[in-house]
Amino acid sequence: MDLVAVLALEMLNGIASLVLISVGLAIIFGMMRVINLAHGEFLMLGGYAAIVATNRGVNIWIAMLVVAPVVVGIIGVIAERLIIRVLYGRMIDTLLATWGLSLFFVGLVTTVFGNTVAGIGAPLGSVAVGRYNISLYRLMLVGVAAAILAAIYVVLRTTRLGLLARGTMENANMAAALGVSPPRVYAVTFGVGAALTGLAGGLLAPISGVLPTVGAAYVAKAFITVISGGTAIIAGTATAAALFGSVNQLLTYLTTPVIGEAGLLAAAILLLRVLPHGITGKLFRGSL
Amino acid sequence: MVVVGVGGPLVVDQFGLLQLTVFASMCILALSLGVVWGYGGILCFGQSAFFGLGAYTYAVTAINLGESTLAIVLSVVLPGVFAALLGYFMFYGRLSDVYLGVITLSVTLIFFNLMNSTAGDAYRIGSARLNGFNGMPSLPTFNVPGNPGRLLDPTETFYLVMALLLIVYVGLHALLASHFGRVVVAVRENETRCELLGYDVRLHKLLIFTLGGAIAGLAGSLFANWGAFVSPNVFSLGMTSQVIIWVIVGGLGTLGGPIIGCLIMQYLATELGTQQLANTSLIFGIIFLAFVLLVPRGVVPALIAVRARLSGAVRARVSGAPRTRPIA
């Protein structure tokens, strides 16, 4: 019984971390159709921002929840202004340019921090479930992932900003004719996506630690989740993360973590063979 | 290329010869992506997956048999088969360009993780231990077919690699000039029109992708033989990005471009490796960004265009592929 409860929590955890690492990408890719291959490096930078701030004496919660998203959000806006803005509509070129950006960040961070693992201890301690101990921090991440999805839904559905963003993505020319400046909406959307990515990077830093090349471990999973999710940002990310998170954790429990990851990829390729437009291309159509 | 192939051993010393050998193997890898991406229009981030698969296939087979001929053949066949399998899922699933990039990238990363986790005695194929992140050292090098005791010396290996590079280069030229090659280029230009004209778009993409995978596998076996060593780094992101940078820098939609790009960047990487001032990845990132933003067609097509303009040819036609497509 205890084992079942722990396994269920592990699965929830796997799902939550998939949601965290892919939600920023879902916004950037889902709304703007920009393939950001530097996504993993944004997570890495968020992790470093949180760790450096904590080591400088900033409260760990402020470091993770405020410093990380703000730093990465600013980096995101700068990258958008300097590079991505020039390449809108040229999907392959954007993909290549952000790939170059990712190499650049890896090189830069290696030069500054060295090629070693940096980390901070996870706060909160643990709680006992029967014979097992569960980290409260991991439990909290599940709540945070759910809260982020809910917040995105509320912002997109009910605020003026969300309305402008959705309108611009639907038809940029019409939005411009109605007095909205699409370049500004793009910059803000990209910045928000980057900030959410930084937040995720900061939150995951105590669990996995960071090193300059850690982005590679995230970027593939994030893209698989977003692409398999399909066009709907929230419903797509949530369903794809639920599916792949469960597959990953189950296989990890039964075999090894590496087989778990390979299983995740195999599941995604099979899924895309059956549903080329992702889960929300077929189910939950028209949802956000 | 022929001049270098014949004259190379006469003018450079042993070290230079080994350098030239590995450059030539990498040129074969560059050609494999050059044809898949530049002519097939398939942006593959997984060329290093086939390259690495070829290298490991060579290593495992050569250790088990103690003879290299079959190992080389298998290191071409197995990556080709794997490329065909992967291509079937991607092209027959009609995934768009961008998704292809992401899927091939993830496949490469998974290989990297899988191979890194094969440390320990439990992971062996026949008598070959995979050794995880430590890699497989002291592989048997090439021998004369049928005579395992007679190994090729560095000069002979160099001739072999140059000959293979030449065969691949000339072979690809011939293929692209054939009916099949023309259809492949037509598919790159306009998929829908090709389909309406009755060509099987998916099959043509699958075939060119498989060919690219097989050629990359060949390059992998040459690379494994060169250092008598193979480690999971052949699957790493650094490897993948190198290949893409070679093609971008050299020029998309040419066969000479990837070779020249490969030589320039390999030389640069060697030079950068000898200094401590700046990280290689940092410099490569900047070069990559600069080329995508400023010289998107690459060196060779840009030079052809400049020469055409200088010689006053008004209808300067460059065989560069259009790099953008409407979003489907």
Interface residues (C-beta under 8 A of the other chain):
Chain A: R33 I35 L37 I83 V86 L87 G89 R90 M91 I92 D93 L95 L96 A97 W99 G100 L101 S102 L103 F104 F105 V106 G107 L108 T110 T111 T213 A216 A217 V219 A220 K221 F223 I224 I227 T256 V258 E261 A262 L265 A268 I269 L270 L272 R273 P276
Chain B: L43 L86 F89 Y92 G93 R94 L95 D97 V98 Y99 G101 V102 I103 L105 S106 V107 L109 I110 N113 L114 N116 S117 L237 S241 I244 I248 A278 N279 T280 S281 L282 I283 F284 G285 I286 I287 F288 L289 V292 L293 P296 R323 T324 R325 I327
